[in-house]
Amino acid sequence: MSNEQWYTNKDLFEQINAIQGDFKDLRSEMKETRSMIKQYNGLREEVGLVREEVEEVKKQVRESQIYLKGGENVWNKY
């Protein structure tokens, strides 16, 4: 077995610097991803609230239609 170095100190230094750069990029991408997930979750919450409001309006419209039909039936009898 020989005691030859696989990499020179310069090679190792450059590889470590490259890895550090990759980690910085990865942290940045993860931060952006977390931000996008927060926005998505906020949008889902808003959609849920809007759905509830739409259902409430539909209910009110149905009740109004029933009330109006009841009035029409009374007037049509006379």
Secondary structure, DSSP 8 states (H G I E B T S, - for coil): -----SS-HHHHHHHHHHHHHHHHHHHHHHHHHHHHHHHHHHHHHHHHHHHHHHHHHHHHHHHHHHHHHHHHHHHHH-
